[in-house]
Amino acid sequence: MPSASSPPSQAPIIAARGIHKHFGALHVLRGVDLVVAEREFVFIIGPSGSGKSTLLRCLNRLEEPSAGSITIDGTDILDRRTDINAARRRIGMVFQSFNLYPHMTALGNVALALRKVIGLPRGEAEARAAAALERVHLADRAGHTPGQLSGGQQQRVAIARAIALEPRVMLFDEPTSALDPELVGGVLQVMRELREDGMTMVVVSHEMGFARAAADRVVFMADGVIVEQGPPEQVLGAPLHDRTRAFIRQVERH
């Protein structure tokens, strides 16, 4: 377990160092270091435009950092010789939008990734897809298309699609922000169970109650840098920086 005041230092599964990202003249990430231990659950918070989602997208090279280094599970993912598609199999990603194929069933959506990404035959892909849907409590919805599912159920299918590939790391970018409030709980419960199963997770979200209950470490970002980080009780309960305090007050008012 990482120490209370600093990121873990031994054998990290994620090591992002000196990450800069420019979009034209806009300097979105300004030398960010993020180190995550295996099985750690890191929660990233901060105001809109602070660089949270950009950092997450840099971790699997959906965005190309302008400078810095990223190693995940021993692989230098910025090395041009790295097979990024193979590397991404070990990095599950769940977005704000569900990105499901509307004409395919829940089972079909999950099995398609297994067939296309790792080349499993249909029968094996569907068996693994069914097991993944079971893990997210949707075995009884396997034959439903996205249009027959609630938003929360669709997001859980998206999680099943990611975990079916047996990633070493899961990245979640605002996974509940598009959901009606009453549908959020089911998604958070699945994430809590993944955490209990030992999945390494990095989550960008405003779900402060979930962060307090489940996170090992909370990272507060603003203006493209990490302002402070530590256990939830410190960062959320007794933050050291005025900027963090102001952000938490604002979020908790809403």
Residue, then its C-alpha position, 0 to 999 in steps of 0.5 A: m500500500p502506498s504511503a499516506s503522503s506520496p505516490p508508490s515507489q516500488a514496482p509500479i504498474i503505471a509510471a507516467r513521468g514529466i507528461h506534457k500535452h500541447f493542443g496548439a498554443l494550449h498547454v494542457l498538461r504541464g509536467v505531470d508525474l503519476v505513479v500507480a502501484e499494482r492493485e491500487f485504486v487512484f481517483i483523479i479529481g479537479p475542475s473542468g479543463s484541469g487536464k484529467s481526461t487528457l492525462l487518462r487518454c495519454l496513458n493508453r496513447l489515445e492522445e500522444p503526449s508532447a513530452g514525457s515517458i509512460t510505462i505500463d506493466g513493463t511496456d514503454i508505450l511511447d516507444r515507436r517499436t511498441d505494438i500499441n494495439a497489443a499494449r492496449r489489450r492490457i489497458g481497459m478503458v471505459f468512457q463517459s459515452f458507452n460506444l456500444y453497437p446499437h444493432m448488437t446484443a449485450l453479448g454480441n457487443v462484448a464478444l465482438a471485442l474478443r473476436k476482433v482484438i484477440g481473435l477468439p472463435r465465436g463460441e469461446a468469445e461468447a462464453r467469455a462474454a457471458a462470464a464478463l456480463e455475469r461479473v457486472h450483474l447483467a447475465d439476464r440481459a445478454g440478449h438485449t440490445p442497447g436500446q432495451l437497456s438503461g444507461g446504467q446497464q449500457q455502461r455496465v456492458a461497456i465495463a464487461r467489454a473491457i474486463a473480458l479482455e482481462p486487462r492489467v489496468m482499468l481506466f475510467d473517464e467520467p463513467t457515471s457523468a452521463l447517467d441519471p442519478e438513480l442509475v449511478g449506484g449500479v455502475l459504482q457497485v461494479m467498480r467497487e467489486l472490481r477493486e475488491d478483486g484486485m484490479t488496478m484502477v485509475v478513475v476520473s470522476h466527481e463521485m466524491g462519496f465513492a472516492r471517500a469509500a473506495a479510493d486508496r489515493v485521491v489526486f487533485m489536478a488544476d491547470g495541468v498539474i497535480v496540486e496535491q495527492g494522498p489518502p481520501e481522508q486527507v485530500l477530501g477531509a483536510p486538504l493542504h491547498d486552498r485550491t483543493r479546498a475551494f474545489i471540494r466546497q464547490v463540488e459538495r454544494h451541488 
